[in-house]
């Protein structure tokens, strides 16, 4: 982000607007998210596919599977994140607690839209009060309205937008444009998975191997199913990738 004249007077606190109505700390958080890997969610006939690129640890001793980008929230609820992993864990824990609170209070699973608005309120509060910083995380929360899958996107500003398919993280605009061209009204699980993987590849500046993908599938009334590396490798066999993963551990 290019520094503009006079900007330093307004960019030190998340609660101060610039004269042109911008909150620079929120924009800086969005820039931090852009430095992480691309994450994509695609709805299909009976569920949702989550696929995210993860920066793998440098050391061969590290467990690549411990770098998580997709998370189970409750039965029929899951999400994928892009940005700072430490920040994402805080937001995921908030969603899990809210989901259980709703279940205990109303005796039914929490609608994903209700959870999305609750999380959006939390994110917005971190742009409004002094002594805090915005969360450097974007998140795609998935769930079901009956048996119809749906997604809500949340960013550091607290805005919530519903989608059929969307991308967050690195090169999200280009990846979202790719999805808009390719998504059709009727997708099965296999087609949605391949589309999500190809979309993540669109956002990657370099080729990568299947082990760099965190993939999961969400279905109604079921826990999020994270796919093991061997299954991911089998499913992506024959697909083209654009590079090899940069084996860096930068917390994103």
Backbone torsions as a table, in degrees:
resi	resn	phi	psi	omega
1	UNK	NA	124.7	-177.8
2	UNK	-76.8	131.7	179.9
3	UNK	-74.6	129.3	179.7
4	UNK	-97.7	151.9	177.8
5	UNK	-56.6	131.6	179.6
6	UNK	82.6	-2.6	-175.6
7	UNK	-66.5	-33.7	-176.6
8	UNK	-58.0	-22.2	179.9
9	UNK	-72.3	-15.3	-172.4
10	UNK	-124.2	-8.1	-169.8
11	UNK	-97.9	4.3	-175.1
12	UNK	-88.6	-15.9	-179.2
13	UNK	-131.5	143.5	-179.0
14	UNK	-76.8	-7.4	-174.8
15	UNK	-101.3	1.3	-175.0
16	UNK	-110.8	121.4	176.4
17	UNK	-79.6	144.8	169.6
18	UNK	-77.7	165.9	-179.2
19	UNK	-58.2	-26.0	179.0
20	UNK	-95.3	17.2	170.2
21	UNK	82.2	25.2	-178.6
22	UNK	-106.2	146.8	171.0
23	UNK	-107.1	102.6	-171.7
24	UNK	-66.0	-33.4	-179.7
25	UNK	-64.1	-34.8	175.7
26	UNK	-66.9	-40.8	178.7
27	UNK	-66.1	-36.4	176.8
28	UNK	-65.1	-38.5	177.1
29	UNK	-62.5	-40.8	177.6
30	UNK	-64.1	-35.4	176.4
31	UNK	-66.2	-38.1	178.0
32	UNK	-63.1	-38.6	178.7
33	UNK	-64.7	-36.6	179.2
34	UNK	-62.9	-22.4	179.9
35	UNK	-80.3	-13.0	177.6
36	UNK	-85.3	-175.3	179.7
37	UNK	-79.0	163.6	177.3
38	UNK	-77.6	140.5	174.5
39	UNK	-129.6	140.6	-174.3
40	UNK	-134.6	143.7	170.7
41	UNK	-130.0	134.4	-179.6
42	UNK	-131.9	126.2	175.7
43	UNK	-84.0	147.2	173.6
44	UNK	-132.2	-172.5	-170.9
45	UNK	-50.3	-45.7	-171.9
46	UNK	-122.8	10.6	-177.7
47	UNK	-173.9	-161.2	-177.0
48	UNK	-137.4	136.9	174.0
49	UNK	-105.7	130.6	173.7
50	UNK	-113.9	129.0	176.0
51	UNK	-137.3	131.4	179.9
52	UNK	-137.2	143.2	171.7
53	UNK	-84.5	133.3	179.0
54	UNK	-122.7	136.4	174.2
55	UNK	-73.9	117.5	-174.6
56	UNK	-80.3	151.2	178.7
57	UNK	-60.7	151.1	-179.1
58	UNK	-67.7	-43.5	-173.7
59	UNK	-74.9	138.6	175.7
60	UNK	-70.9	-12.8	178.6
61	UNK	-79.1	-16.9	-175.8
62	UNK	-75.8	150.6	176.3
63	UNK	-89.4	106.5	-177.9
64	UNK	-59.5	-31.4	-179.0
65	UNK	-67.9	-13.7	179.8
66	UNK	-78.4	-11.7	176.3
67	UNK	-87.4	100.7	-173.2
68	UNK	-103.3	136.6	173.3
69	UNK	-120.4	-19.8	177.5
70	UNK	-110.3	142.9	-171.8
71	UNK	-139.9	139.1	171.6
72	UNK	-80.8	136.5	177.9
73	UNK	-106.3	-51.5	178.4
74	UNK	-163.5	-179.1	176.7
75	UNK	-59.7	122.5	-179.0
76	UNK	75.7	15.0	179.5
77	UNK	-135.7	133.8	178.1
78	UNK	-159.8	171.0	-178.9
79	UNK	-153.0	163.9	171.3
80	UNK	-131.0	145.3	-174.3
81	UNK	-125.5	159.4	172.2
82	UNK	-139.1	136.3	-178.3
83	UNK	126.8	-150.5	-178.1
84	UNK	-72.7	122.8	-176.9
85	UNK	-62.0	-40.4	-179.5
86	UNK	-61.4	-41.3	177.2
87	UNK	-66.0	-39.4	-177.5
88	UNK	-64.2	-34.7	179.4
89	UNK	-62.5	-38.2	178.9
90	UNK	-63.4	-44.1	-178.6
91	UNK	-69.4	-38.3	177.9
92	UNK	-63.9	-41.4	178.8
93	UNK	-63.5	-39.5	176.1
94	UNK	-59.2	-45.1	-179.8
95	UNK	-63.2	-40.8	-179.5
96	UNK	-64.4	-42.6	179.2
97	UNK	-65.5	-43.9	179.4
98	UNK	-62.9	-38.2	179.3
99	UNK	-64.1	-41.8	179.3
100	UNK	-71.4	-34.8	177.8
101	UNK	-63.5	-43.0	178.2
102	UNK	-64.2	-41.9	-179.1
103	UNK	-63.3	-42.8	180.0
104	UNK	-69.3	-34.2	-177.4
105	UNK	-77.7	-43.4	-171.9
106	UNK	-110.1	-6.5	178.4
107	UNK	70.3	25.8	180.0
108	UNK	-152.0	158.5	177.5
109	UNK	-62.2	148.0	179.4
110	UNK	-72.9	132.8	172.8
111	UNK	-61.5	140.3	-177.5
112	UNK	-63.8	-29.9	178.3
113	UNK	-67.6	-36.9	178.0
114	UNK	-65.3	-45.3	177.6
115	UNK	-62.5	-39.2	179.7
116	UNK	-61.7	-43.6	179.4
117	UNK	-69.2	-34.2	176.8
118	UNK	-64.5	-43.8	178.4
119	UNK	-68.1	-37.7	177.0
120	UNK	-59.7	-38.0	177.1
121	UNK	-63.9	-42.5	177.2
122	UNK	-61.7	-46.4	-179.6
123	UNK	-61.8	-40.8	-179.9
124	UNK	-64.0	-36.1	-179.6
125	UNK	-61.8	-30.5	180.0
126	UNK	-79.7	2.0	171.0
127	UNK	-107.2	-2.6	-169.4
128	UNK	-113.7	-22.7	-174.7
129	UNK	-114.5	142.6	179.5
130	UNK	-68.7	159.0	178.1
131	UNK	82.0	7.0	178.7
132	UNK	-128.4	168.7	171.3
133	UNK	-129.2	154.8	176.6
134	UNK	-64.1	150.3	173.4
135	UNK	-69.8	132.1	178.9
136	UNK	-88.5	60.0	-176.9
137	UNK	-143.6	135.6	162.4
138	UNK	-109.6	152.6	-171.1
139	UNK	-144.7	139.0	171.9
140	UNK	-111.6	111.7	-178.3
141	UNK	-100.6	127.2	-178.2
142	UNK	-117.1	148.8	177.5
143	UNK	-166.6	-160.9	-173.2
144	UNK	-137.1	140.2	170.0
145	UNK	-104.4	95.9	-165.9
146	UNK	74.0	-112.9	174.3
147	UNK	-118.2	13.1	178.8
148	UNK	-92.8	121.1	-177.2
149	UNK	-75.0	152.1	177.5
150	UNK	-155.2	163.9	-177.3
151	UNK	-131.4	148.7	170.0
152	UNK	-127.2	129.7	175.2
153	UNK	-98.2	137.1	175.7
154	UNK	-128.4	139.2	177.1
155	UNK	-125.8	177.5	-173.8
156	UNK	-59.3	-19.9	178.6
157	UNK	-75.0	-18.1	-175.7
158	UNK	95.1	0.2	178.2
159	UNK	-67.1	142.8	178.0
160	UNK	-124.1	129.7	-179.0
161	UNK	-136.0	135.4	178.5
162	UNK	-88.4	143.6	-178.0
163	UNK	-141.8	159.1	167.1
164	UNK	-87.2	-34.0	176.8
165	UNK	-157.1	144.9	-179.9
166	UNK	-162.3	169.6	-179.6
167	UNK	-131.5	148.3	174.8
168	UNK	-134.2	164.5	178.4
169	UNK	91.5	-150.2	-175.2
170	UNK	-58.7	132.9	175.4
171	UNK	53.6	37.7	-172.8
172	UNK	-63.1	-33.7	-178.1
173	UNK	-66.7	-45.0	179.2
174	UNK	-64.4	-40.1	-179.8
175	UNK	-68.1	-40.8	178.0
176	UNK	-62.7	-38.6	176.8
177	UNK	-63.5	-39.8	178.2
178	UNK	-62.1	-44.6	178.8
179	UNK	-62.5	-40.4	-179.1
180	UNK	-60.5	-34.5	179.2
181	UNK	-74.0	-33.6	-168.4
182	UNK	-99.6	-25.0	-176.0
183	UNK	-68.5	134.4	177.2
184	UNK	-118.0	169.9	-177.2
185	UNK	-66.6	-31.9	-176.2
186	UNK	-122.4	107.2	175.4
187	UNK	-123.2	138.6	170.5
188	UNK	-94.6	178.9	-174.6
189	UNK	-61.0	-44.7	-176.7
190	UNK	-64.6	-43.4	179.6
191	UNK	-65.6	-40.7	179.0
192	UNK	-65.2	-39.8	179.4
193	UNK	-63.3	-48.1	-179.2
194	UNK	-63.9	-38.2	178.0
195	UNK	-64.2	-42.7	179.7
196	UNK	-63.4	-41.9	178.9
197	UNK	-64.3	-45.3	179.0
198	UNK	-63.5	-34.8	177.5
199	UNK	-65.6	-42.7	176.3
200	UNK	-61.3	-39.0	177.5
201	UNK	-62.5	-35.7	177.3
202	UNK	-61.1	-31.1	-178.2
203	UNK	-88.0	-5.2	-176.8
204	UNK	-95.2	129.1	179.1
205	UNK	-78.3	-10.6	-177.7
206	UNK	-136.2	159.2	177.1
207	UNK	-65.0	156.3	177.3
208	UNK	-144.8	164.2	179.8
209	UNK	-102.0	162.4	-178.7
210	UNK	-56.6	-29.5	-178.7
211	UNK	-65.2	-16.3	179.0
212	UNK	-81.9	-3.9	-177.8
213	UNK	-99.0	132.6	168.6
214	UNK	-103.0	111.2	-175.4
215	UNK	-121.9	142.7	-179.9
216	UNK	-151.0	156.9	-179.8
217	UNK	-129.4	133.4	179.8
218	UNK	-115.6	131.2	177.9
219	UNK	-128.5	159.6	-176.8
220	UNK	-58.1	138.9	174.0
221	UNK	58.4	26.3	179.2
222	UNK	-133.1	153.3	173.9
223	UNK	-70.2	151.7	175.1
224	UNK	-56.9	130.5	-178.8
225	UNK	-105.6	107.4	177.1
226	UNK	-82.4	131.8	-176.0
227	UNK	-84.1	130.5	176.0
228	UNK	-65.5	158.4	-176.0
229	UNK	-56.3	-38.4	-178.8
230	UNK	-63.6	-39.1	179.3
231	UNK	-70.6	-38.6	176.6
232	UNK	-60.8	-45.7	-179.9
233	UNK	-60.3	-39.6	179.4
234	UNK	-66.5	-42.3	-176.0
235	UNK	-69.7	-31.4	-176.4
236	UNK	-94.1	2.5	-179.8
237	UNK	-57.3	127.9	-179.9
238	UNK	93.9	-12.8	177.0
239	UNK	-83.2	149.7	179.8
240	UNK	-91.1	142.5	175.6
241	UNK	-121.8	164.0	-171.3
242	UNK	-107.1	13.0	178.9
243	UNK	170.2	-173.4	173.9
244	UNK	-111.9	143.2	-175.4
245	UNK	-65.0	139.2	172.2
246	UNK	-75.8	115.5	-173.5
247	UNK	-83.6	77.6	-179.0
248	UNK	-123.1	146.9	175.3
249	UNK	-115.0	95.3	-176.5
250	UNK	-117.0	11.1	176.8
251	UNK	78.0	13.4	179.9
252	UNK	-119.3	NA	NA
